Structure formats: structure tokens, C-alpha cells
């Protein structure tokens, strides 16, 4: 399908931002060292992670840093998508236009592979 599905499990960290940020940095390094450009359909699982302003900023920075690898990106299980949308709109129009938010995993998968 001209790309790779890359799930990022950032869910179930509840309030442990420090641990999640370490995982985000490790994933970022892995993605940036992988071959290809604009070849990843990225799925971010945010179920059971409490999103606040600081963490939203960290995730937006993360997405900006890996932007060269992103074809499409979705966030699943994020109850505060407005925090992301506001930050992305001011920070990066490319990401703002290639991201979608879902509450149902199956809908997210179908959108990522272009079936919806």
C-alpha cells in the first residue's frame, strides 16, 4: 500500500508523563533512523493516558520532529483532541491537514489504509 503502518503505544500511562516522554523519545529515534520519507501511516494509541497542556506540546513536538516520515497520522482514544488541533494549526499546517482523531480503533485503521 505504498507505506508502512506504525503503531505507537502511548496509552495506559495514566499520569506518568516522565515514563511516556522516554518512550516517545525512543520511538522518535527509531522512526528517524528508518529508511524512506513520507512512508508511514502512524497510529497513536492514547487510551488511558491523561493528556494535559505539557504532554500535548510534547506530542506535537514529536510529530513535527518525525514529520518527514509521515504519510498519515491518527490518534485514537484522545479525549482532548482540541489541545492537539489548536497547537498543530499554529505550529504545522502539514500535520494539521494529515491528522485525524478517532474513538473507535477500527475506524482509525480503515482511514489509515484509505478505506474510509
Secondary structure, 3 states (H helix, E strand, C coil): CCCEEEEEECCCCECCHHHHHHHHHHHHHHHHCCCCCCCEEEEEECCCECCCHHHHHHHHHHHHHCHHHEEEEEEECCCCHHHHHHHHHHHCHHHHHHEEEECCHHHHHHHHCCCC
